Amino acid sequence: MRSTRQKVVLLSANRCTTPDPVFPLGLTCLSAALNGAGYETRWLDVQLDTDTLEQALKEFRPDAVGISLRNIDDILIRKRETFFGELAALVRRVRAAWSCPVVLGGSGFSVFPQRLLDLSEADFGIQGEGEAGLLALLEVLRTGAGFANVPGLVHRVGQQIVVNPQQPGPLSSPTTSADRPARVVSHYLSTSGMLNIQTQRGCAHTCCYCTYPLIEGHSPRRRPPEEIAEDFAQIEAQGARYAFVVDSVFNSSQAHIVETCEALLRRRLAIKWGCFLRPEGLTAELMSLMQRAGLAHAEFGSDSFCDSVLLEYGKRFTFDDVLQASQAARSAKVDYCHFLIAGGPGETPETLEEGYRNSLLLPGAVIMAVVGMRIYPGTGLHRRALREGRINADADLLEPNYYLAPGLTTEAVFAQLHSFAQRSPNWIAGDPFPGYDRLIQRLRSRGVLGPLWSYFAVLQRLSTPPGSRVPTA
């Protein structure tokens, strides 16, 4: 006899594995909300369950299937690998195995909700954070009430696909170890060596290309510090020795840093972690506190080392801020890198060269540079590209489309970046080198934790003839 408790399958559709497979943290959040509301959940993952999907659906007999799409593409202007092409086939597989509503969600889906619902022919979608929206949708499906009050719902009305307004709410669904199934945890620890933590949602910054505010809202909503520390303790107990904080930027406020790190210190955990940081307002004292709380790696979203370009990118900080943040990380003995986007609005060969000269002032930095800015709908870059006539209003941005500043070409920018790498091998530019995936697998199999950019910089330094480079500062 079938239980009256409703069942939901949570299915991760993420196929992206470079540089590492990413644990589907969004499913943990959904699982906590659903289990807390009395639903029974089961996780499936295309990276683990490709051959057993149909059998699992028939055995579990769900009342709904939620499919999470994390990535649209790889943002690499040369490679342009996409990850949504199999979505329609996945929906068909689910439907062929078991008859129930199919609901799409995830950060990738949220950027193109109408387009992807149409492409996949799924029943519904949830744009933005999914906990409240999915719970409300399941209740509507159970009772037959209307869809108008389901936050973020993407659904069909006649021949049109409409999107309900999002309603970002408080982050108050504590997780348990049961919200991270052991077999899924084991897979990601064996392949990437890490799990993920989220301490807040929302981003108040104005980077011209960024989709975080569209997905999570413009105002940071922070989780209670003790709840964050409990998450760290749970994943450490599940075998994780390293975690990555997936917030758009961890340092949304000084108070958030202090409260979170003090909560971690009170738990006396051994786990190390990394995070994204904005290179602004970071003092030596704050970096030291983060390091004592377990911070091992910091990834700065600097985007440029030239002030005029930073202004065009909407960054609202200067290279002096970048320099101070780098010095603070160095003094705290935290490994760090800077991610750059070369060729965006305001870029010229001269600004790139200025950025290279400034990079020589950064102590011990690893610099990761990509070429061109991916254009996503609803961003400031999208509006700029429309104003400048770079794209048409009806352009299908689901297929990767990039912005390069007037006068620049992809090959010319790559050539300039490669010249920087020859002079300073802490610069890493271009597509992954041959054997990249095998090297990652070897390093992970040997127990190497955290980001691997420092290893790649060392390899590049060893492979660059000494006479072809200048010393870095």
N, C-alpha and C positions, 0 to 999 in steps of 0.2 A: 504494500500500500504506500502511495506517495505521500511524503511529509507535506504539511500545509505551510511550512516555512519556505518562503520564496528563495530561489537560487539564482545567482548571477555568476557568469563566467567573465573573468577579466583577462583579456588577451592582448599581450604586447606584440605589436606588428613591427617593431624596430629591427631592421636588418643591418644598420650601420655598425661596423665593428672597428673602425679606424678613428683614433689610435687604439682604443679599447672598446669592447662591448660595455654598454652603460646600463647598470642596474635600473629597472623600470620603477623608479621611486613613486611616480604618479599612481601606480597600482597599489602601492602601500597605503597611500592617502585614501584612495577609494575603498580599499578593503577595510580600513579602520572605520570609515563612515558607515559603510554598509553593514558590517558586523555589529557596530554599535546600535544600528537601527533594527536589528533582528534578522537580517538577511544572512544566507549562507553563501560563501563565495568559493570559487576555485580559480587558481591562476593557470594560464597557459601562455606559452611564449614561442614565437616562431623560431627562435634560436635553439629551443630545446625540444619542441613538440611537433615539428613539421610532419613527421610520419605517423603520429598518434592522435592528431587533432580530432578527426572524425570519431574515433573510438571514445575519446575522453568526453566529447559532447554527448554522445549517446548514453554513456554510463551516468553522467551527472544530471542530464535532462534539465537544463537551465530554463528559467522563465525569461531571461534576457542575456544577451552577450554584448559586453562592452569592448570595443577594439580601440586601443591607444596607438596613435601614430605620432612618434616623437620627432622624426626628422623628415624634412621635405627633400633636402639635397645636401651635398658636401661643402657648399659655398666655394669650391675651387674653380676658378675661371677656366682652366684648361680641361680638367677632368669632367666636371659637371655631372657627377653621378647623382641620380635621383632615387628616392625610396618609396614613392607612392604608386609606382606602376603596377604592383601586384595587389593593391588594395581591393580592387573589384573582384579579382579571382579569389581572394581570401574571404570576402563576403559571400561569394557564391558557394565556396566550400562549407562555410558555416551553415548556410541555409540548406544545402543538400544533406547535411548530416542531421540537422535538428531544426524544427520549425519554431522560431521565437523572434521577437524584435531584435534587430542589430543596431547598436548605438555606437557612433564614432566619437572620439575625443582625442585629447593629447595636444601638446604644444604645436606640432606640425599641422594637425587638422585645424587648430584654432586660427591659424593665419589665413587659411583658404577654406573656410567652412562650407560655403555654398558650392563652390567648385568641386570640392572633394565629395560632398554628399551626392551631388549629381553624377560624378564620375563613377563612384563606387556602387550607387544604387542601394545604399544602406537605408534603413528606415528613419533613423534620427541621428542627430549629432548634438554634442554639448560644446559650445565655444567657451574657452577660458577654463577656470578651475571647475572640476567636475563633481565635487562631492554633493553640494546642495542641488545642482541641476539634475544629476542622475537620480538622486533620491526622490526629487519632486516628479520626475518623469515616470519612474517606476510606480509611484502612487497614483498618478493619472492613468497609467495603463491598467492598474488594478481596479480603479473605481469608475473609470469612464468619464472623469471630469475633463474640462477643457485644458488646452495647452498654454493659455495666455500667461499664466503666472509661473511657468517653468523657466528659471533664469538661464540665459545662454542657449536655450533650445534652438536647434537648427532643424526645421521641418518643412514639409510641403503644404502649401495652401493653394489648392487648384493646380495650376501649371507653374506656380512660382515656388521658390525656396526662400523662406524668410528666417530671420535670426532674431530671437527675443533679446532684449537688453540683458547684459550681464549684471549681476548683483554681488560683487565681491563681499564676502562676509568674514567674520572673525575666524582665526585659525585655531580651532578648539577641539580637534579630534585626536586625542593621544593615541599613539600606535602601541602595539605589543609585538612580541616576536612572532606571534601567529600571523601578523600582517606581512611578514617576510617569509614565505614558505622555504623550508630548509633546502629542498632540492634546487630552488631557484637561486638562493643565496650561495649554495655550493658551486653552482655553475659560474656565477659571476666572480666569486673569489678565486676560482681556479683560472679564469681567463683574463681578468683585469686586476685582480689583487685588491679590489676596493669595493666599498658600498657608498651610498650617497645619503646626505642629510640636507634638509631644507630648514632654515631658521626663520625665513620671512618670505613674503610675496609682495610684489609691486615694486615699481621703480619710478622715482621722481625726476630722473635725469632726462636730458634732451638729446641724446646721441641720434643723429639724423637717420640712421639706418635701422635702428633697433626695434624689435617687436615685443620686448618684454612688457612695456606699458600697455600694449594692445592686448596681450594675453592675460596679464596679472593685475592691471590697473596702475594708476599713476602715483598712488600713495603707498609707502611701505606699511605692511601689516605684519607685526612681529609676533613670533611665538613666545610663550613664557620661557624664561631661561632654564628653569628646572625641567621643563618638558623636553627642551633641546638636549640637555645633559642626559636625560633618561634615554633618549634615542641613541646617543653615543654609547651609553652603557649597554643597551640591548644589542647593538650590532657588534660591539666588542665581545659580548658573551656568545654571539653566533659565529665567532671566528674571525671577524674583520680586524686587521691591524692598521688599516688606513681607511679614511673616509674623505670624500670630497664634498664640500659645501656648495650646493648648486645655486645659491642666491645670485641674482643678477650682479650685485656687489654685496659683500658681507659687511663692509663698513658704511652702511646707510646712516649710521649715527654713532657718535662716541659712546653714548649710553648703551647701545646694543652690543658693541664690542665688549665693554666692561662687564655688563651683567651676564652675558653669555659665557665669557671666559672665566669669570669668577665661579659660575655654576659648575663649569667643567673642572676647575681646580678643586672644588669641594668634593667632587666624586673620585678624585685621585685615579683617573683612568690612564691606561698605558697607550691607548690608541693615538696615532698621529693623524693629521688632517691637512688638507689644502683648501684654498678658496680663491674666488675672484675678488680682487680689490680694485677700488678706484684710487688712482695715485693723487690723492688730495686729502689734506688734513691728517695724515698719518705721522704721528710723532714717534720718536725712539721709544718712549714709554709705552705707547699702545702696541707697537710691534713686539716689544719685550713681553708684555702681558700675553699676547696671542701665542708667542713662542712657548712660554711657560705652560700655557693651556694645551699645547700639543701641535701648534701650527708648524708644519715642516716645509711647505711650498706655498708660494703666493704667485698668482697669475694676474698681472696688471693689464687691464684693458686700456692701454695708453693710446693706441691707434696711430699716433704720430709723435715725432719729437720736434715738430716745428710749430710755433705758436700760431702763425697765420692759418695753417691747415687745421689745427685743433679748433680754431674759431669756426671755420667752415663746417667742420664735423659736428658742431654743437656740443663740444666736450666741457666747456666752462671751467677748464683749468689750463695751466701753462706748463712749459717744460721745466720751469723751476719747481713746480709741484712734483713732477715726475722724478726729478733729481733728488728732492728731499725724501720722497717715499722710498726710492732705491737705497739711499744711504741709511734710512731707518731699518730696512729689511736686512741690509748687509751687516749693520751693527748688531742686530738681534740674531745673526747667524741663521736666517731663514733663506733658503734657496728661492730665487725668484726669476721670472721671465716677464718680458713685455710683448704683448701681441700688437702688431701694427697692421693697418690697412693701407697699402700703398696705391695711390692713383685715384683716390676719391676726390670730392669737390675741393677746388683750390690747389690741388697738387700740381707741381711742375718738376722738371729735372732738378731745378735749383733747390726747391723745398726738400726734395729727397736727399740731396747732397748735404743740405743744412742738418737734416735729421741724422744722417750718418755721423757728421762731425759731433753733434751733440751726444750721440750714443757712446762716443769714446770717453765721456765723462761719467758714465754709469758704472759703478764698481761691481764687477762680477755678474753682470746681466747676461741672460740668454735672450735673444731677440728673435721672435717668430713673425715673419712677414708674409701676408698674402696679397695678391694683386686684385684690385677691383672691388667695388662694393656691390654686393647682391641687393637688388631692388625688391623690397617686399611691399605689398599694398598697405596703405594707411600710414606709412612712415613719412617723415620729412623728406627723405631722399626720393620717395615716390612722387611727392608733390613737386619737388625741384625738377625731376626728370620730365614731368609733364609740362611744367612752365617752359623749360628749355627745348621742348620738342624732341627730346631723346626717345620717348616712347609715346604711343597713342593711348587715349583714354580706355580703349577696349583691348589693350595688350594683355595677353595671357601670361601673367607673371608666375604661374605655377611652374612653367619651364624656366630654368635659371636665366636671368637677365641681369647684366652688370652695368654699373656706371663707371666710366673712366673719364677723368677730367679732359676738357678739350685740349687737343694737341698731343695727347699721350696715346701710346699703343701698348697692347699687352706685352708684346715681345720686347719693346724698348724698356718698359718698367722692369720686367724680369731681368734683362741684361744688366740694368743698373743695380738691382738687388744682388745679383750674383757677383758683381764687382765688389760690393760691400763685403760679401761673405769671403771673398778671396783675401781682402785686406784684414778682415776681423772675423775669424771663424765662429765667434759667438753669435753671428748672424746666421739664421736658418731660413732659407727662402726657397720657394718652388714646391713642386709635387714631391711626395715621398720617393726616396731613392729605391732602386731595385733591391729586393731582399728585406725591405722595411718590415713587412708583416712577420717574416721569420725571425728577425732580430727581436721584435717585441715578444714573440712567443718564448724565445730563449731566455730573455731577461725575466719575464714573469715566472717561467718554470724554475728559475734560480732564486725566486723569492724577492725580486726587486719590487718595491712598493712605490706608489705615487706616480706623478708625471714623469715621462721619460725624456723630456726635452734637454735636460742637463747631460744625459748620456749621448744624445745625438750631437750636441755641441762639442763634446769631448772627441767623438769619432771624427767629426768634421775637422777639428783642430789637428788631430793626428794625421789626417789624410791630406792636409794642405801643405805644400812645400813651404818651409820657413821663410824663404826669400820672397815669397809672393804676398806676404801680409805685413801689416804694421802692427805694433803691439797695442793692445787695448789698455785703457786706463785702469 
